Amino acid sequence: MKKRVLAVLMSGMMLTSLLAGCGAGDDQKDGGQGGGTDTQKEQESDTGSEGHEEVTLTLWWPGSGDAYEELANGLAELVEAEYDWIKVDPLVIPWSDYDAKMNVAFSGGTAPDLFGVGLNTLPNYVQTGNLADMRAELGEDWDGWEDIPENIQEYTTYEDVWYGVLMCDLRPFMWRKDLFEKAGLDPDTPPSTKEELMEYAEKLTEYNDDGKVEVAGFQIQTSGFSDQTLFSAMLMCGISDFWDENYDLTLLEPEVVEAAEYCKSFVDNGLCDYSEGIATTSFTEGLAAMTLNTACNELGNLKETIGFDNIGVAEPFMDGVNFVGGTIVCANKNSKNMEAAMLAYEVMASTKGCELAGTTAGFCPPRESALEAYVAQAPEIYGPIAEILPKAKTYGPLNPYFADFRQGAIMDNMEQVYYGKVDVKEGLKNAVDAYKQLREERDANN
């Protein structure tokens, strides 16, 4: 089934920033310099230039802002410090342009040697036929197999091929301590059940003189990436997949209906502002007291705008299960300098490379050996995130129809639910029907 699906998706596969989803973050602030000890095994090959011609590799990374520039440049410097005959030319490209530029580069045979790929778009990149099988390239004795949790390795595996290291973007439970104190709540004690989350939201919501929500008690994403809010609520209800292994949606399962009704209750009870202008930025801008939607790589910005003294971070109360996305470090299997590219890859995916991802762009490092340096930045903030890593969940098997799911099915129909145009079950059924139609059309057209 999956092989047939892949064959029909050869055109129009590079997606825009809306599809990058959980791999895309807002512009990040500098989170500090990387540190720690590199546990990567010593290279057997000579690191000096003797016997090697100088090679220049290209590295493309999706994102924008100083933090991503620091990450890309830092990775290049790590490689050049290890191998003085390898030069790395890094380029950071905004998510809004990234996939289109990659598509053109692949088509023209000018794709970079090494590059980042948003987790949800991996199936689309696979269709280019240019991604290297990193398990085959790195070999079974690579130290990362024992250092990276199994779930994180699994999420970058598609069609039984492992495509690379995921720099992780988690969604921990965050709350505003200053707003807790203002509402008479203990700033060091977040809610521990769904029922308590609702009670806290009622106490924390603030209204203006017109009775409209001024500060949301709990942020509900009602437009854009509304799938992220729903998925977090699904995890609370014990279900962790939007689709099955055949990519058929599971939205009509009772637990999903329950989760969607729970999300909608925050809107119905007037505990969040569901206008488009506030939906995606409320916690970041201090307009929400609690959230499960703000990416961990946004913490650098929050440190500057809100301050870590005013932020609480914890494992979500649903047994620590949490949503994970991120950016995969991939390699071009058609690189003209494959030997050098693999040596560079091992450096970028080493403990030092993963530490750098955590202390510049704010990704949660996938290597357990890199977590100490990550947590050391602010243990009360980053410690809970590190604890989530081996338990984190993503939407289900990587789905080549993800664009149809997010843009054509869930986003529009969940908005209809939140705005009271249809009830929850009807809205989810409409989403399933829309997805089926879009999927059939894509298959027929390809």
Backbone torsions as a table, in degrees:
resi	resn	phi	psi	omega
1	MET	NA	-49.4	-176.2
2	LYS	-66.3	-37.4	179.2
3	LYS	-61.0	-39.9	178.6
4	ARG	-66.4	-40.9	178.6
5	VAL	-58.4	-43.7	-177.6
6	LEU	-63.9	-36.7	-176.1
7	ALA	-65.7	-25.7	-175.8
8	VAL	-93.2	3.0	-174.6
9	LEU	-113.3	30.8	-173.3
10	MET	-77.1	-16.6	-177.9
11	SER	-114.6	151.6	176.1
12	GLY	64.3	36.4	-171.2
13	MET	-91.2	-23.7	-179.2
14	MET	-78.4	123.4	-171.1
15	LEU	-101.2	161.4	178.5
16	THR	-84.1	-175.2	-173.9
17	SER	-64.0	-24.5	178.4
18	LEU	-62.6	-28.3	-178.9
19	LEU	-87.9	-17.2	179.7
20	ALA	-65.1	-30.9	169.5
21	GLY	53.8	-123.0	-173.4
22	CYS	-70.3	-6.1	172.7
23	GLY	-84.1	-13.5	-175.4
24	ALA	-100.8	137.7	176.6
25	GLY	-127.4	166.4	174.4
26	ASP	-72.0	168.0	177.9
27	ASP	-54.4	132.6	-174.2
28	GLN	-104.3	151.6	174.4
29	LYS	-93.4	159.2	179.1
30	ASP	-63.9	125.5	179.9
31	GLY	-101.5	6.4	179.2
32	GLY	111.9	169.8	-178.3
33	GLN	-85.3	150.8	178.4
34	GLY	-74.3	158.8	178.6
35	GLY	-153.2	-162.6	176.8
36	GLY	94.3	-176.1	-176.5
37	THR	-110.2	133.7	-179.1
38	ASP	-80.4	118.3	179.0
39	THR	-91.9	3.0	179.8
40	GLN	-60.9	136.9	-179.9
41	LYS	-62.2	152.6	179.3
42	GLU	-65.8	139.5	177.1
43	GLN	-71.9	135.6	178.3
44	GLU	-74.7	-27.1	-177.9
45	SER	-79.4	159.1	179.8
46	ASP	-69.1	129.4	-179.8
47	THR	-84.4	-13.8	-179.8
48	GLY	-79.3	173.2	-175.9
49	SER	-82.1	-12.6	-178.2
50	GLU	-60.9	126.5	-179.7
51	GLY	84.3	-0.1	-179.4
52	HIS	-125.3	136.0	169.2
53	GLU	-79.3	145.7	179.2
54	GLU	-64.0	135.1	-177.7
55	VAL	-123.8	137.2	174.0
56	THR	-111.5	122.2	176.9
57	LEU	-104.2	151.4	175.4
58	THR	-105.2	138.3	178.3
59	LEU	-127.5	121.1	175.1
60	TRP	-110.3	137.8	179.9
61	TRP	-133.9	132.5	179.7
62	PRO	-81.4	139.4	178.7
63	GLY	140.2	-175.3	177.2
64	SER	-156.9	154.3	179.6
65	GLY	108.9	166.1	-174.9
66	ASP	-60.3	-36.7	-175.8
67	ALA	-64.3	-42.0	178.8
68	TYR	-69.9	-35.5	175.3
69	GLU	-62.3	-43.5	179.8
70	GLU	-63.9	-39.6	178.7
71	LEU	-63.6	-51.7	-177.0
72	ALA	-62.4	-45.4	179.0
73	ASN	-65.9	-37.7	179.1
74	GLY	-65.4	-40.3	176.8
75	LEU	-62.3	-42.2	177.4
76	ALA	-60.2	-42.4	-178.9
77	GLU	-66.7	-37.3	177.4
78	LEU	-61.0	-43.0	179.5
79	VAL	-64.4	-46.7	-176.5
80	GLU	-66.8	-28.9	176.3
81	ALA	-71.5	-30.0	-179.9
82	GLU	-83.4	-37.7	-177.8
83	TYR	-130.9	104.4	-175.6
84	ASP	-74.6	-4.1	176.3
85	TRP	-98.4	-3.3	177.4
86	ILE	-108.7	122.8	173.9
87	LYS	-109.4	139.9	-179.4
88	VAL	-118.9	127.1	179.6
89	ASP	-103.6	100.1	-176.0
90	PRO	-88.2	147.9	176.2
91	LEU	-142.0	124.1	176.7
92	VAL	-100.0	127.6	-175.1
93	ILE	-124.2	130.7	179.3
94	PRO	-55.9	146.3	178.9
95	TRP	-54.6	-35.2	-176.4
96	SER	-63.0	-23.9	-179.0
97	ASP	-110.1	-13.7	-164.3
98	TYR	-62.1	-54.1	-174.5
99	ASP	-63.7	-37.9	178.4
100	ALA	-64.7	-41.5	179.0
101	LYS	-66.5	-39.0	177.2
102	MET	-64.3	-39.4	179.2
103	ASN	-61.0	-45.7	178.6
104	VAL	-63.7	-41.5	-178.3
105	ALA	-65.0	-42.0	177.1
106	PHE	-63.8	-43.8	-179.1
107	SER	-62.6	-35.6	-177.5
108	GLY	-92.7	2.5	179.6
109	GLY	72.6	22.9	-178.3
110	THR	-118.5	21.6	-178.6
111	ALA	-63.8	149.3	-179.2
112	PRO	-65.9	162.4	178.3
113	ASP	-71.0	-40.5	-178.7
114	LEU	-132.5	144.6	-174.0
115	PHE	-164.1	158.3	175.8
116	GLY	-92.4	148.1	178.0
117	VAL	-134.7	130.1	174.6
118	GLY	-62.1	140.1	-173.7
119	LEU	-55.2	-47.9	-174.7
120	ASN	-71.3	-18.3	-179.8
121	THR	-94.6	0.0	-178.2
122	LEU	-53.4	-46.4	-179.9
123	PRO	-56.0	-33.2	-179.3
124	ASN	-71.1	-38.9	177.2
125	TYR	-68.0	-32.0	179.1
126	VAL	-58.3	-33.6	-176.1
127	GLN	-64.7	-19.6	178.1
128	THR	-69.4	-20.1	-178.1
129	GLY	75.1	13.2	-173.9
130	ASN	-108.2	-3.6	-176.1
131	LEU	-85.9	134.3	180.0
132	ALA	-77.3	146.7	171.8
133	ASP	-80.5	103.2	-170.7
134	MET	-73.5	-24.0	175.5
135	ARG	-66.7	-42.3	178.4
136	ALA	-67.2	-38.0	-177.0
137	GLU	-72.6	-39.3	-175.7
138	LEU	-84.0	-27.8	179.8
139	GLY	86.2	160.4	-174.9
140	GLU	-72.3	-16.5	-178.7
141	ASP	-93.5	6.6	177.5
142	TRP	-62.3	135.4	-173.9
143	ASP	-70.1	-15.0	-178.9
144	GLY	-67.2	-25.0	-177.9
145	TRP	-62.4	-32.9	-179.9
146	GLU	-91.2	-10.1	-172.8
147	ASP	-104.8	-18.6	-177.6
148	ILE	-106.6	126.9	-178.4
149	PRO	-54.9	148.7	-175.9
150	GLU	-59.8	-39.1	-178.0
151	ASN	-64.1	-37.3	-179.5
152	ILE	-69.8	-36.0	174.7
153	GLN	-65.6	-40.7	-177.6
154	GLU	-62.1	-37.2	-172.9
155	TYR	-72.0	-15.2	175.8
156	THR	-107.3	18.9	174.7
157	THR	-102.1	128.0	-180.0
158	TYR	-137.8	128.5	-176.6
159	GLU	54.4	41.9	176.2
160	ASP	66.4	15.8	176.4
161	VAL	-116.0	134.6	179.1
162	TRP	-96.0	123.9	-170.7
163	TYR	-103.9	-0.3	172.8
164	GLY	142.0	179.9	-176.2
165	VAL	-80.0	131.3	178.9
166	LEU	-95.0	117.1	169.0
167	MET	-80.8	115.8	-159.0
168	CYS	-89.8	138.9	176.1
169	ASP	-118.7	103.4	-178.6
170	LEU	-97.6	163.7	177.5
171	ARG	-121.9	77.3	-179.9
172	PRO	-71.0	167.1	173.4
173	PHE	-75.6	124.7	179.4
174	MET	-124.2	146.8	177.0
175	TRP	-145.0	157.5	179.0
176	ARG	-91.1	109.9	-178.5
177	LYS	-64.0	-37.0	-179.1
178	ASP	-65.4	-35.8	178.4
179	LEU	-74.6	-31.2	173.6
180	PHE	-60.8	-47.4	-180.0
181	GLU	-61.9	-41.1	179.8
182	LYS	-60.4	-34.6	-178.9
183	ALA	-89.2	3.0	179.3
184	GLY	80.5	20.9	179.2
185	LEU	-102.8	152.2	177.7
186	ASP	-67.1	118.0	-176.0
187	PRO	-68.1	-13.8	-179.2
188	ASP	-104.2	8.1	-177.9
189	THR	-128.1	96.5	178.2
190	PRO	-77.1	167.0	176.4
191	PRO	-63.0	149.6	-175.7
192	SER	-118.1	-2.4	177.3
193	THR	-141.4	167.3	176.0
194	LYS	-61.1	-39.2	-178.9
195	GLU	-65.4	-42.2	178.7
196	GLU	-66.4	-35.8	178.8
197	LEU	-59.4	-41.4	177.9
198	MET	-65.8	-43.6	-179.6
199	GLU	-63.1	-43.3	178.4
200	TYR	-62.9	-42.5	-179.2
201	ALA	-60.4	-38.1	178.8
202	GLU	-63.2	-38.1	-179.3
203	LYS	-76.8	-27.3	-172.2
204	LEU	-92.8	-20.1	-177.3
205	THR	-68.3	134.7	178.0
206	GLU	-117.9	145.2	-176.9
207	TYR	-122.6	152.6	175.2
208	ASN	-87.2	-175.5	-176.7
209	ASP	-64.9	-20.8	178.9
210	ASP	-90.3	2.3	178.4
211	GLY	84.1	7.8	178.6
212	LYS	-90.1	152.9	-178.4
213	VAL	-65.0	125.1	177.2
214	GLU	-103.1	-40.5	172.9
215	VAL	-129.2	118.0	-178.3
216	ALA	-73.2	138.9	175.8
217	GLY	-67.7	-41.3	178.9
218	PHE	-141.5	127.6	-176.5
219	GLN	-73.7	122.5	172.6
220	ILE	-115.0	123.9	179.9
221	GLN	-84.1	105.0	-173.7
222	THR	-99.6	-6.8	175.5
223	SER	-140.7	170.6	-178.1
224	GLY	68.3	-121.2	-176.4
225	PHE	-85.1	57.2	-178.7
226	SER	-66.1	-18.5	177.2
227	ASP	-61.6	-28.5	-177.5
228	GLN	-69.2	-42.5	176.2
229	THR	-63.4	-45.4	-178.2
230	LEU	-63.3	-40.5	-179.0
231	PHE	-63.9	-41.4	177.3
232	SER	-60.5	-41.6	178.2
233	ALA	-68.3	-35.1	175.9
234	MET	-60.6	-41.0	178.3
235	LEU	-62.0	-37.5	176.3
236	MET	-60.5	-33.3	-176.6
237	CYS	-92.4	4.0	172.9
238	GLY	90.3	14.8	177.9
239	ILE	-124.1	136.7	-169.2
240	SER	-130.2	22.7	177.5
241	ASP	-139.5	135.2	172.5
242	PHE	-83.0	-21.8	-177.8
243	TRP	-146.8	164.8	179.6
244	ASP	-95.9	-171.6	-175.2
245	GLU	-67.6	-15.9	176.0
246	ASN	-97.1	9.1	179.4
247	TYR	69.2	18.0	173.8
248	ASP	-82.3	133.0	-175.9
249	LEU	-68.0	147.0	178.9
250	THR	-109.8	22.8	-171.9
251	LEU	-66.2	-17.9	-178.9
252	LEU	-95.2	4.9	173.3
253	GLU	-63.9	142.6	-176.9
254	PRO	-53.2	-38.0	-178.4
255	GLU	-66.6	-33.3	179.1
256	VAL	-71.7	-42.5	176.4
257	VAL	-58.7	-43.8	178.8
258	GLU	-61.3	-42.5	-179.8
259	ALA	-64.1	-42.6	179.6
260	ALA	-66.2	-38.3	177.1
261	GLU	-64.8	-37.8	177.3
262	TYR	-62.7	-44.9	177.5
263	CYS	-59.9	-45.8	-176.6
264	LYS	-65.2	-27.2	-178.1
265	SER	-63.8	-28.0	176.9
266	PHE	-68.5	-33.9	175.9
267	VAL	-73.4	-47.4	-178.2
268	ASP	-60.0	-33.9	-178.0
269	ASN	-88.7	6.9	176.4
270	GLY	66.7	37.5	-176.1
271	LEU	-106.8	3.7	173.8
272	CYS	-151.8	153.8	176.9
273	ASP	-93.1	115.3	-175.3
274	TYR	-100.0	22.4	172.8
275	SER	-74.2	153.8	-175.5
276	GLU	-61.2	-30.8	-174.4
277	GLY	-68.5	-19.8	-175.3
278	ILE	-114.2	-13.3	-167.2
279	ALA	-58.9	-41.4	-173.2
280	THR	-98.6	-3.9	-171.7
281	THR	-128.0	5.7	-168.3
282	SER	-63.0	-47.6	-179.1
283	PHE	-70.4	-41.6	-179.7
284	THR	-58.1	-37.9	-178.0
285	GLU	-94.4	11.0	177.0
286	GLY	76.8	23.0	-177.3
287	LEU	-108.1	14.5	173.7
288	ALA	-145.8	147.2	-176.3
289	ALA	-91.0	-27.0	-178.5
290	MET	-142.7	152.2	179.7
291	THR	-158.3	153.7	167.3
292	LEU	-120.3	9.2	-172.5
293	ASN	-106.7	-18.8	-175.3
294	THR	-76.4	127.3	-176.6
295	ALA	-67.3	147.4	178.9
296	CYS	-65.8	-25.4	178.3
297	ASN	-81.2	7.3	170.7
298	GLU	-92.3	-6.1	-174.6
299	LEU	-62.7	-30.9	176.8
300	GLY	-59.1	-41.6	176.4
301	ASN	-67.0	-41.9	-178.2
302	LEU	-65.2	-32.3	176.9
303	LYS	-61.0	-37.4	-178.7
304	GLU	-79.1	-37.7	-172.5
305	THR	-89.1	-43.1	-177.1
306	ILE	-104.6	-38.1	-177.8
307	GLY	94.5	134.5	-177.2
308	PHE	-62.9	-25.8	178.5
309	ASP	-63.2	-23.9	-177.7
310	ASN	-100.6	5.0	-176.5
311	ILE	-116.9	133.3	170.6
312	GLY	-109.9	141.4	179.1
313	VAL	-131.6	135.2	-179.5
314	ALA	-149.8	160.2	167.7
315	GLU	-61.9	138.0	174.5
316	PRO	-57.2	152.6	-172.9
317	PHE	-76.3	-5.0	178.7
318	MET	-85.6	64.9	179.2
319	ASP	56.1	31.1	176.4
320	GLY	75.7	-0.8	-180.0
321	VAL	-68.3	136.7	-173.7
322	ASN	-148.8	157.6	179.7
323	PHE	-80.6	136.5	177.0
324	VAL	-130.6	136.7	168.9
325	GLY	-130.8	-150.0	175.8
326	GLY	141.3	-169.4	-178.3
327	THR	-120.7	126.7	-178.6
328	ILE	-90.6	133.4	173.5
329	VAL	-85.0	110.7	-175.7
330	CYS	-113.4	166.4	178.6
331	ALA	-129.5	146.8	178.0
332	ASN	-83.2	114.3	-176.9
333	LYS	-69.2	-12.9	178.0
334	ASN	-99.3	15.5	178.0
335	SER	-56.4	138.7	178.1
336	LYS	-76.7	-9.6	-179.3
337	ASN	-129.7	58.4	-170.9
338	MET	-64.0	-39.0	179.7
339	GLU	-61.1	-47.8	179.0
340	ALA	-65.3	-38.4	-179.8
341	ALA	-61.7	-39.2	-179.8
342	MET	-72.4	-36.4	174.6
343	LEU	-62.9	-42.7	178.1
344	ALA	-65.0	-39.8	-179.8
345	TYR	-60.0	-44.9	-179.2
346	GLU	-60.9	-35.2	177.2
347	VAL	-68.9	-46.0	-178.8
348	MET	-64.1	-33.5	-178.2
349	ALA	-94.1	8.5	179.2
350	SER	-76.4	179.7	176.4
351	THR	-58.8	-44.9	179.7
352	LYS	-63.4	-40.6	178.4
353	GLY	-63.9	-41.3	179.1
354	CYS	-69.6	-36.9	174.6
355	GLU	-59.9	-42.3	-179.4
356	LEU	-61.5	-41.1	178.3
357	ALA	-61.3	-32.5	-178.3
358	GLY	-83.0	-25.1	-175.2
359	THR	-105.1	0.9	173.8
360	THR	-115.8	-70.2	-176.5
361	ALA	-85.6	-3.9	172.3
362	GLY	83.9	8.2	175.5
363	PHE	-64.6	148.6	170.0
364	CYS	-77.7	120.6	-176.8
365	PRO	-61.9	136.8	179.7
366	PRO	-75.6	-23.5	180.0
367	ARG	-82.5	132.2	176.7
368	GLU	-63.2	-30.9	-179.7
369	SER	-70.7	-13.6	180.0
370	ALA	-97.7	-6.2	-173.7
371	LEU	-71.9	-29.4	-178.2
372	GLU	-60.3	-46.4	179.7
373	ALA	-67.3	-36.1	178.8
374	TYR	-63.9	-49.2	-177.4
375	VAL	-66.8	-34.4	-175.5
376	ALA	-61.3	-20.5	179.1
377	GLN	-59.2	-40.2	178.8
378	ALA	-168.0	89.1	-171.6
379	PRO	-54.3	-37.0	-178.2
380	GLU	-70.2	-20.4	179.9
381	ILE	-96.0	-51.2	-172.4
382	TYR	-88.3	-20.4	179.1
383	GLY	-59.3	-50.1	179.0
384	PRO	-61.1	-34.0	179.3
385	ILE	-65.6	-44.0	179.2
386	ALA	-60.7	-34.9	-179.9
387	GLU	-69.7	-25.9	-179.8
388	ILE	-73.0	-31.7	-167.0
389	LEU	-44.9	-53.5	-175.1
390	PRO	-73.6	-3.2	-179.7
391	LYS	-113.3	-3.1	-172.8
392	ALA	-66.2	152.8	-177.6
393	LYS	-124.7	152.0	169.7
394	THR	-119.4	-179.7	-166.1
395	TYR	-61.1	-19.7	-174.0
396	GLY	142.5	-167.3	177.0
397	PRO	-56.1	138.1	179.9
398	LEU	-53.1	129.2	-164.7
399	ASN	-115.3	117.5	177.6
400	PRO	-66.7	-11.9	177.9
401	TYR	-102.1	22.5	-175.4
402	PHE	-59.7	-37.3	178.9
403	ALA	-60.6	-42.9	179.2
404	ASP	-65.5	-36.6	178.5
405	PHE	-65.1	-53.7	-172.5
406	ARG	-73.0	-54.0	-172.6
407	GLN	-79.1	-42.6	-172.5
408	GLY	-91.5	-17.6	-173.9
409	ALA	-117.0	-67.5	-167.6
410	ILE	-74.6	-40.8	-172.2
411	MET	-63.6	-55.4	-177.1
412	ASP	-64.4	-41.5	-174.6
413	ASN	-76.7	-30.4	173.8
414	MET	-70.3	-34.3	174.3
415	GLU	-61.1	-40.6	177.5
416	GLN	-60.5	-37.8	177.8
417	VAL	-66.5	-50.7	-176.4
418	TYR	-62.8	-34.8	-179.0
419	TYR	-86.0	4.8	173.6
420	GLY	76.7	17.8	179.0
421	LYS	-75.1	-33.1	177.6
422	VAL	-139.8	161.5	175.7
423	ASP	-79.3	172.1	-171.4
424	VAL	-61.2	-49.9	-175.3
425	LYS	-64.6	-39.6	178.3
426	GLU	-65.0	-40.7	179.0
427	GLY	-62.9	-40.9	178.4
428	LEU	-68.5	-37.0	176.5
429	LYS	-64.9	-40.4	177.7
430	ASN	-61.9	-36.6	178.4
431	ALA	-65.4	-42.8	178.1
432	VAL	-62.0	-44.9	-179.3
433	ASP	-64.5	-42.0	179.4
434	ALA	-63.5	-41.8	179.4
435	TYR	-62.4	-45.3	179.0
436	LYS	-58.7	-45.4	-178.6
437	GLN	-64.2	-45.4	-180.0
438	LEU	-64.5	-38.1	178.5
439	ARG	-65.2	-43.9	178.7
440	GLU	-63.8	-39.9	179.4
441	GLU	-65.8	-39.9	179.0
442	ARG	-64.3	-43.8	178.8
443	ASP	-61.6	-44.5	-177.1
444	ALA	-66.8	-35.2	-176.8
445	ASN	-80.1	-11.2	-178.4
446	ASN	-120.7	NA	NA
